[in-house]
Amino acid sequence: MGSTNSRVNHPPRIDRSYPKFEHFIEVAPGFWNCRVDFIVFKVNIKSHMSVARLSNGDFVSIDAVTLSSKAKSELDQLTQNGEKLVGCLHTHPFHTMAIPAFHAAYPGTDHRKYYGCPRHLKKIREDSSGAPITWAGDLNTCAARDRFLPDLEMRIPAGSEFVNPKPPNANHFSNVFVFHPASKVVVQDDTVTYIRKPLIVMRVLGLGPYSMHFHSSIKGPGLKPTPEAPLEFIAWFQKMLDDWDFDTLISAHNGGCYGIGKITAQKLLTASEPQLRQLSKKNLKNASEAGGPAVSTGGETQPVDCGWSSDPNECECG
């Protein structure tokens, strides 16, 4: 699938609210990103979480990571020991590992609400202290995605399986895109990957530094195997670019594209569109040869794949 290059490697220099922070880095005014180690197959693919400041001075966290004592101290300083943390969004079905500990540190209350993907609501019922996690909303619903408007806008990629992606070890394509207009930052996890420093395995696959790509599963099973799905995704991504005025696009596992995120994403879509249209034709041909319409691989009727090994946790990627 197409890719594009941008050599903007670090957040722009701004007058940061907390210049001594080492973990929660203010990448744009009012938006912080924390990047941590995350090991899969003995390879450190990194993971992240973010914090956005709302117009009333409260904060919303986006995703969760395992916090070191210093990172937690910074988050406490930022949010007044969690008192101003009013929402916790968990936006990727397979980014689950840190949620129990994060909830134990910042439990859901009448003041602080947790929102997750359908898989979170089904799979994660208690935190690391044994306390129940009460989910206030499902991000697959408009009501939950609209909860923090106009400070945060949220959308889910069309043509993808978000509710019950299968197989769990491979279909990590879909997640919620979150736009923070005040900082002009879009944050998402896996749909778009921005590679600043490619790992050896990435270099072998031809993925260079400072390059933006769609998740490799976009060819399947990330998008539904229908003729419509690739075209729906093209239209959805273009509308997102048209509607949202952003400068920075942050991805989970390698880094952020700072300053020219929107320009680079537009170039990625333009480069990828011919392959996506070809995928649509391929899906139509497959459906015709099968004697009927293509059927999505999502849904409860599909067998549950335990992931990359016999350990069911290894289908998790954050």
N, C-alpha and C positions, 0 to 999 in steps of 0.2 A: 504494500500500500504506500502511497506517496508520503514524502517527508519534506521538511524544510529546515533551513539552518538560520540561527541567530546567535551572535556572539556576545549577548548581554548576559553576564554570568552572575552578577551580584545585585542585591536590591539597591536602588538609587540612594544616594546620600541625602537624608532628610534630617530635620531637627527632631530626633526621636524623643518620645515622652520619657523613656527609661533607657538612656544611652548605655548603662552598665549591664543591661540584660545580656546574657550569653546564650540563652535557650529560646525564649520567646522574642523573636526578632521582629521589630516593627517594619514591615516591608513597604508599607505606605501608611500615611496618617490614619490612625484608627484601626489598623489591621495587623495582627501579629501571627506569625507562623513559627511552629516549633517542630524541628526535624530530629528524629531519633533513629538509633540502629534497629533493624528488624531483619532477623536471619532466616533465610529459607534455603534448604539444601547447602548449608554452610556458606551461603553467599549473603552479604549484607545489602539488601535491596532498599533499606531505609523505609521509614513511614513518617507520618506527620499528623499534626492537628493545628487548628487555627482558632483565633479569637477575634471577633469583630465587635467594635464599640457601636452601640446604637445611638440615635440622636438624643435620647434622654440621659445618656451617660451610663446606662447598664451595658452588659456584655452578653454575647452568645458564643458558646464554643461550637466548633465544627469538627467532628470526628474526635478521637481520643487516642492518646499514646500512654505508654508506661512512663510515668513521671519520676525522674530522679528527685532527690530532696531539694536540689538547687532549682530545678525547673518548677517544682511545686511552689517553692518559695516565691519565684517570680510571678506565677499565676495568682498566688494569694495577694501579692503586692498590687498587681494589676486590678484585681477584682474585689479588693478589700476583704480578703479572707473568704472569698466566694459569695459575700453578701450581695454583690452587684452582678453575679452570674445568674441570669434569669432563664436561660435556655441552653439546652445541650442537644445539638443535632448530630445524628449518626447517619451518614449519607451513603455508605457503600455496604451492600449486603454482606460482604465477606471481610469487612474491617470490624472485627468483633473482640479481639483478644484483650484489649485494654479497657473495654467498657465496664466489666465488673469492678475493677480497682478504682476506676475514675468515679463511678457512682458511689463507692464506699467513701471516697474522699469528699465528693460533692453530691450528696444524696438528693434525689428528687423530693421536692416539697411543694406546698401550695404556691411558693414564690419561684421555684426553679423547676422547669418542666423539661422532660426528656422526650425527644422525638426520634424515631428510627425507621428503618426499612421494614417491610413485612417480615423478612427473615429474622431481624432482631427481635421483633415483638413475639415471634413464635419460639425462638431459640434461647433468648437470654432473659431469664425470669428473676434471677437474684444476683446480688453483687458479691464481692469477695469476702464480705463480712457475714454473709448469709441473709442479709436484709432483702426484701422483695424490691424489684424494680418495677415501678408503675409507669408505663408508657403513656404519655399524654396525647400522642397522636402518631399516625402512620403517614410517613412522607409520600406515600403513594396517593394520598388524598390532597385535593386542592386546599382544603381547610388547614391542614398542617403546613403545607408549603407557603400559604399566605399568612401564616401566624405573625411574622415579623415584618410584614410590609409597612411602609415603603423602605425600611432600612435594609432588608434582605429580600432578594428575589430568588426563587428556586424553580428549576425545570429538570425534567428527566428526559433523556434522549429518546426520540421516537424511533420505532423500528427495533428496539432492543427489549430483552426480557429482564424486567426489574423485580417483579414480584417473587419469582421462584426460578432463578437461572440454573440451568443444567448444561453439562455436568459441573459440579461445584469446583472441581480442580482446574477447570479451563475457562469457564464463562464468567469472567470478572470484568466484563466490558462496561456494564451499565452502573451508573451512580447518579446522585443528585448534583447538578451544577448549582453553586451558590454565588450570587453576585452581590457585592457590597458597594453600592453606588458611591458612597461618600469617599471611599479610598480608590475606586476604579479597579477593584480586584475581583477576579473570578477564581474560585477555588473548587477543585474537583479532585477525584482520586486517580482513576485508571483509564477512563475513556480516552483521554489525551495524555500522552507521556512526553515530558520535556527532559531530554538527557543532557545534562551539563558535563558530567564526567562518566563516560561509558565504562562499565565493567568489562573485563576481558571477554566474557561470553557475548556481550553486546557488540564488541568490536568484531568478533568472529562473524556475527550476523550482519555486519555492515552498518551498524548504527554508530554514527560519528558523534563527536562532542557538539554541544549547543544545537541539538536537532530536536524537532518536534514530530511526533508520530501519533497515529491512532493505535490503540491497544491491538496487539497482533490478532486477537480473537475476533476482530471486526469481520474477517473473512469467514468466520464460523468457529464457534457457535454464538459469537457476541451479538450479531444481528440475526433476527429470525430468518429462517430459510424460505422466505417468500419473495416473489418478484417485487412486492411493494416495499419491503423493509429497507433496502439500501436507498431507495429514492426518498422514503420518508425521513431517513436519517440525514440525507443531503439537505432537504428542505428545512428540517429542524435546526441543523447546525448553522445554516445560512441565516435563518431568522434570529437565532441567538446572537450572531455577529451583528446583524442589522439593528437589533433592539437594545443591546447592552453596550454602553460606552465605557469600555474598560481598557486599561493599559497593561495589567499584569495578569498572567494565567499561571496558577500554581497547580502542580501535580504531586501525587503522593510519594512516588518511589525514587525519584531522582532529583527533582528540583523545580524551580519556578522560572518562567520566562518573564523578565521584568522590563517594564517600559514599552515593549513592543509585542506584548502577548497577543493582542487582537490582530495586528498586522500579520504576525507569524501564523496564527490560527487560520486566517483567511487564505494564506498561501498553502497551508496544509490541505485545506478543503479543495482548493483549486487543483492541486497536484493529485489528490485522491479521487476526485470525482469520476474520471474515466474508468478506474478500476471498480468503483462502486456501481456504476451503470452496467459494467460488464458482469458484475456479480448478480445484478438484478436479472439480466438475460439468462445467466446460468441457472438461477433459481427457477425461472420460468420453464426452461428446457427440462430441468429435473422433474418439475411438477407434471409437465406434459408426458414425459416418459413413464412416470409413476401412475398415470391415468387419473390424476385428480389434483386438487390444490395442495400446495405444500403446507405442512403442519408445523407449528412452532415446537421447538424442543423444550419449552418451558411447561410448567404445570405439574400438578400432583401425580399425573399418570406416569411420569418418567421415573426410572429406577434411580435410587439414591447412590451416587458415587462417593466413596469415602474420602476422595482427595488424592494427594500425591503419594500416599502410602497407606498402610493399614491404620495409621493414626488419624482419626476423624478431624483433629484440629488442623491438620496440614492442608486443608482446603482453604484455611483462612489466610489472608494476605495483609493483615494489618490489625 
